[in-house]
């Protein structure tokens, strides 16, 4: 077969792929012709071979490499064997991978500087089209953002003498995770999968969606450890996430999954989410789905959907419900190390939740999936299960088999005294209720005292205030140790007050302790949600954005599962998420993140305007102030000004002249006046913000340092302009 022109071939392939199978023959009759108009048999055969390869799930359109398909691509694209050549400081040793657009070589350092083995990716000859080069540069840029032990590191890159771009990565000598799984116990498999989730979570925290998670892109590197004369690699195996070739940044145009010239969707169907099959925008939920497929395969030895024809596989992914893993386990494919009984129940529902058709019905984040698997491994109730009393009891018994057995024996032994113990239990119940009431009243008192606009003239930074809070935490731990839910509520309240006062170091351990108590009891999911939201706000203020995002997403999941419309904190949680995007966008000069923040806060503002109660209006004032600040970061000062004016007016109406929220909004509006060149008004707003802050927050609050710095700069700027 003569090699057809590659550009013409891929154009025809893309057009044919977009047609229904029964329409392709007529199309090829007309399209596959020579310049003279005669039928071109070689061109038609090449297009048909590409279509057959696609239907068989091979090459870069599928999961497995194809010995028939790749040589055709090689001839069409002008493939050449580059082994032995030098690229940058490296010498290519052997080709270890190949796709439709690029080749991967094992390469070694050739300049003598030091010894190093890398994986070097190189664009194929003839494939250096504008779209391919843009995709290649995007992959290199994405890799440069990532620094995680579970992700192969980018080591360098450049362009060859012939103009073909390349980049070098850490060389990973491992096997696909599904090949490593059969030799591992269930705990070993879940431990490896946890490493995968951690790596994907790292990418998501940087707004990167992988979009092609599959076993061949998740390699396991086994180490060796000797214990008692035996060698075992299970405990020290590590994973490496590879191939961000079709990854994308959230918020960017979704053109990376389509080859512009052909309309070919770049994905691996067997691991593709329904929205990828339909050509819809992808989100982090797309990676959650792919992780669900990988987990399913690691546990059972096969994927949830399998078919020979691509059309049948797509139909299953879009329409069929996957079977529970425990009902499809094939011991011969699974290494015999995992039983159906182990998968039945929690692992079944965890897999199926990750594989839901609708993205919003899956786990809200990879962190949420990872957290549910952690809970399963620790014997705790999982979020994917309905929280019935019977289910919680079973999980409690599984965690505490010995204790439960001893308790049962004790009860049988003292059965004759059951009436006495019934009376005693009633007394204990009444005592617990009285303690809970006292704790709740104390919590209300603390919140009223320290979270009011001017807490009784008390200086928040004084020793007296600190002593009250410190003693309160100690007393709570001592007196409420046998009432973990009430203790968690008290610690969360004190931690929240510490945070409001700007005492972040004191706030963090209390909020974390409260969150862990809520998590261990699972008796107050909304209290748990509130603690997570407080932790998210705290981490945001201390610029720990990864933790802030994780806590906020977990809070959002609990709110969606347990909150009634009147008790929902969805809008405050979204506000925190929007602020995180805003700060990340400002720090990284990334307008995409800033625009994402604007979109989130806009949604909140629209919802708040529909409510006219005082609480909603005061919250609206905060949202307007936040939105104004984000728009200023985008340089949209004229849009920001009216929002800040409205925020200030609402705060004065509902909170008065001495509330810290007014200080924050005035500080932001000073930036508007500075941009307009009205330095006198900017200075007046900044001075008033400092006065309010000192009265309501205390002279040592972190906000005051920031505001005082702004005031100094404004005065210096006005003075310098006055001297000119």
Secondary structure as GFF3:
##gff-version 3
##sequence-region A 1 724
A	DSSP	alpha_helix	6	17	.	.	.	ID=ss1
A	DSSP	alpha_helix	21	31	.	.	.	ID=ss2
A	DSSP	alpha_helix	41	55	.	.	.	ID=ss3
A	DSSP	three_ten_helix	59	61	.	.	.	ID=ss4
A	DSSP	alpha_helix	67	77	.	.	.	ID=ss5
A	DSSP	beta_strand	86	87	.	.	.	ID=ss6
A	DSSP	beta_strand	90	98	.	.	.	ID=ss7
A	DSSP	beta_strand	102	109	.	.	.	ID=ss8
A	DSSP	beta_strand	117	123	.	.	.	ID=ss9
A	DSSP	alpha_helix	130	145	.	.	.	ID=ss10
A	DSSP	beta_strand	154	159	.	.	.	ID=ss11
A	DSSP	beta_strand	165	170	.	.	.	ID=ss12
A	DSSP	beta_strand	175	176	.	.	.	ID=ss13
A	DSSP	alpha_helix	177	181	.	.	.	ID=ss14
A	DSSP	alpha_helix	186	205	.	.	.	ID=ss15
A	DSSP	beta_strand	208	209	.	.	.	ID=ss16
A	DSSP	three_ten_helix	215	217	.	.	.	ID=ss17
A	DSSP	beta_strand	218	221	.	.	.	ID=ss18
A	DSSP	beta_strand	225	227	.	.	.	ID=ss19
A	DSSP	beta_strand	230	232	.	.	.	ID=ss20
A	DSSP	three_ten_helix	234	236	.	.	.	ID=ss21
A	DSSP	beta_strand	238	241	.	.	.	ID=ss22
A	DSSP	beta_strand	248	249	.	.	.	ID=ss23
A	DSSP	beta_strand	258	259	.	.	.	ID=ss24
A	DSSP	beta_strand	264	265	.	.	.	ID=ss25
A	DSSP	three_ten_helix	269	271	.	.	.	ID=ss26
A	DSSP	alpha_helix	274	277	.	.	.	ID=ss27
A	DSSP	alpha_helix	284	300	.	.	.	ID=ss28
A	DSSP	alpha_helix	310	319	.	.	.	ID=ss29
A	DSSP	alpha_helix	325	328	.	.	.	ID=ss30
A	DSSP	alpha_helix	340	343	.	.	.	ID=ss31
A	DSSP	alpha_helix	346	354	.	.	.	ID=ss32
A	DSSP	three_ten_helix	359	361	.	.	.	ID=ss33
A	DSSP	alpha_helix	366	377	.	.	.	ID=ss34
A	DSSP	alpha_helix	389	399	.	.	.	ID=ss35
A	DSSP	alpha_helix	401	413	.	.	.	ID=ss36
A	DSSP	three_ten_helix	415	417	.	.	.	ID=ss37
A	DSSP	alpha_helix	418	450	.	.	.	ID=ss38
A	DSSP	alpha_helix	463	479	.	.	.	ID=ss39
A	DSSP	alpha_helix	484	500	.	.	.	ID=ss40
A	DSSP	alpha_helix	504	521	.	.	.	ID=ss41
A	DSSP	alpha_helix	525	541	.	.	.	ID=ss42
A	DSSP	alpha_helix	545	562	.	.	.	ID=ss43
A	DSSP	three_ten_helix	565	567	.	.	.	ID=ss44
A	DSSP	alpha_helix	570	587	.	.	.	ID=ss45
A	DSSP	alpha_helix	591	609	.	.	.	ID=ss46
A	DSSP	alpha_helix	614	633	.	.	.	ID=ss47
A	DSSP	alpha_helix	637	655	.	.	.	ID=ss48
A	DSSP	alpha_helix	660	676	.	.	.	ID=ss49
A	DSSP	alpha_helix	679	696	.	.	.	ID=ss50
A	DSSP	alpha_helix	702	723	.	.	.	ID=ss51
###
